[in-house]
């Protein structure tokens, strides 16, 4: 039997994924608490983000949403003075277990940041492959990988004839989709998005939202957003975070998006999604 380049790439990726598995992942956090410099900023967060679904983290600024997002792929520990309690499991494996390397966790739980951050001196083609090369994942047919990742990110038709152009020469919305393609090339189990559309125009925002819908059948997505309409459009589930004055952020309510927006149990959720505060 002849092994194709695609099969070889999948096998190599799966081999390097350790205990996490090679498909969309389920993240379960139990009683997660976070501190910065001894100050408790997040307390008692227990959530299950189901595989192949989009979970939106909503709430006012300063309530711990982005902190929680960064905890999921161990970026929290890169901040001086940061501490953490509780557990984070991807497909049943504790991502903070001493046997798990942070670089492996971040390969399986990718991140798209608020502002696009392609490597400006690299071409579009090189940007897509940069994560694979950084992680020393062997691949034999880079052209196929680039096309597949850019197609999934909804960018292929726009850049297919200029793959040698610099990533930094693209528009803001295209740069963000290039970053999504770069993350998807690693075949992550989960893709985290921290307000990925906050710096984009409505047309680019709509295309990113379409991309989220298109990729959720093969990767679990967790997105932080302050845009309630966006949360309704793209997510299957929502977690509402809130912090009181001089109190840490907590999850007030978590449930299916339709429930959270139409018949939430907590009046604070109802007030927030209807624009009464925040």
N, C-alpha and C positions, 0 to 999 in steps of 0.2 A: 504494500500500500504506500502510495506517495503522500508525504506530509506537506501540506501547503504552507506558504509563509504565514498565513493567518493562523493556522493551527499551531505552528511553531511558536508564534508570538503569544498565543493564549496559554500554551503549556508553560512557557517560561514565566509569564506573569503569574499564573496560578502557583507555580513552584515557589515563587518569592513571596507569596501572600501569607504564608504561615497559617495560623489558626483562624484567619478572618474569612477565608473563602473567596470565591471569585465572582460572585454575582451581587445584585443589589443587597444592601445590608439593612439590618434592623439595629437601631441604637436604643439601648435602655440605660437610663441614668437613675440612680437610687440615692436620695438624700444628699445631693451635691451641694456643697457650700464652698464659697470662695472668699479669699481675703487678699487685700493689697496693703502691704505695710502694716499688717496687724488689724486693719479695718475690715469688718465683715461687710461684703458688698452683695452677696448672693447667699440665700439660705434655703435648704431643704427642697431642692428641685428634683422631683422624681417624674420622669416622662418616658414614654415609649414612642419612638418615631418609627413607624412601620415601614417595611421594605416596599419599594416601588410606589411610595406616596410622597406628596409634598406637604411638609409641615411648616407653617408660618409662625414665627415668634413675633408677637405684637406687644405694644405697650409704650408708654412715654419714654423720652430720653432719660438715661440714667437709672433705669430699673434693672439692668443686668443682662439684657438680651444678647448683646455682642460678647460680653464676658462669657456667658454660657456657651455661645457658639464656638468660641475659641477653646473652651475647655474640652469640647468634643473631639478635637484633633490635637490636643496637647500643646496648643500655642500659648495657653495661659502660663505654662511653666517657663516660658522664655522671658517673662517680665520679672525684673528684679523685685524681690519682696513678695512675690505672689505665692499663695498657699492654697491648698485644695483638700477637701474631705469628701467622702462619698465614693461611689463607683460609676464608671462609664464602661459599658460593654457593647462591643460590636459583634453581632452574631454569636453572643455568648462568651466572647473573649474579652477579658478586662484589658482595655487599651493602656492602662497605667501599670499593669503588671511589670515587675522588673525585667522579665524576660522579653518584653516587647520594646523594640527600638522606636523612638519617636519618628524617625524618618520613614519607617514602615507604616506606622499609624497614619501619617500624613499622606502617604501614597494612597492608602485605602479610603481615607476621609479627606477629600480635597477641599480647597477653599477658593472662592471667588470673592475678591474684596470690593469695597465700596467704589473705589476709583480704579479704572482699568490700569493694569501694570504689566503690559507686555515688555519683553526685553527690547528696548528701542534700537539697539545696534544689531539685532538679529533680524533676519528676514521672516516673513510670515511662515514659511516652510520650517525654518529653524526653530521658531517659537513653539510650534506644535510639538516638535520632537524633543524639546529641551528637557522636559520632565523625565522622559524615558532615559535620556542620556545621563542626566544627573543621578538617577537611581540605578544606573548601570544595568538596565534591562536590555537584553539582546533582542534585536529584531532584524529581519532579513529583507523586508520590503517596505521601506519607509514611505514610498509614494502612496501605497494603499492606506497606510495608517493616517497620513496627512489628509487624504481625501475623505476618509471615513470620519475623522474627528471634526473636520471643518463642515462636513455635511450635517452631522448631528448638531453642531452649533449654529446651523443655519447661515453659514458664511461661504460655503464652497462656490456657489454660483457667482458671488460677487468678487471673489479673489482668484478664481481658478487660473486666470491668465496672467496673474502678477504675483505669483508665489515668491518671487525673488525680491519683491519690494519690502522695505523695512516695516516691521510691525508698528513702529511709532508713527508711520505715515498714514495709517488708517484713521477714520473718524472715531469719535469716542465710542459710539455704539458698536462699531466693528471691532475696535480694540477689546471691548468687553467680551464680545463673542469669541474673539481669538483666545482670550484667557480661559473661557469656558472650554474651547477646543483643546487647549493645552492640558487642562485638567482631565477631560474625557479621554485623551490619548492614553492615560495611565490605567484606564478601565477601573475607576474607583468604585467602591461599594456605596459610598455616600458622597454627595457634593454639597458643601456648605456655601451659602451665599449671604454676604453681609451687605444689605441694602444695595444690590447690584445695579439698580436703575436710578439711584438718587441723583446722579450727575448727568443723566441722559435726557434727551428730548422725547416727546410722546411717541414719535414713530419708532425710535430705537427701543424705548421701553416696551412697546407692543411686541417688537420682534424678540426681545429677550424673554418676555412672558410666553410667547409661542414656543421658544426653544425649551423652556422649562417643562411645558406640557409634553413636548415631543420626546424628551429624554427620560421622563419619569417612569417609563415602562421598563427601563433597564438600570436606573440608578435612583437611589433614595435622595430626595432633595430636602434640605432644611434652610429656610430663608428668613432673614430678619428684614422686616419692612415697616415703615411708618405710614405707608399708603394703604388705607383700609380697603379701597376699591381693588387694589392689586392683591391684597390678601384674599379677598373674596374670589377674584378671578383665577388665581393660580393654585391655591392650596386645597388640600383635602381635610386637613386638621389645623387647628390654631391653639397656641398656648399664649394666654394673656399674662404678662409680667407686670408687676406694680411694686413700687417702693414708697414707703411712707417717709415723712421727714425724719432724718437721722436714723432711718431703719434700712435694712438690706432689702434687695429685690427678692420677690417671691412669685411663684405662679399662683394667680388667683383662680384661674379656671382653664381647663383644657378639654377640648372635644372636637367633634366634627365641625367644619367651617360653617355649614348651614345652621347648625344648632347655636354656635357661638354668636352669630350675627342676627339670628331671628328669635331665639328663645333661650338666652343664657340664664344660668341659675343665679348668678351673682349680679346685683344691680350695678356694681362698679364696671363689670364687663359691658353691660348694656349702655351705660353712660359713655364709656370710652369708644366703642365701635360706632356710636351715633354722634361722635364729635362734641360731647359735653365737656371734655377736658383732654389734655395731652397735646 
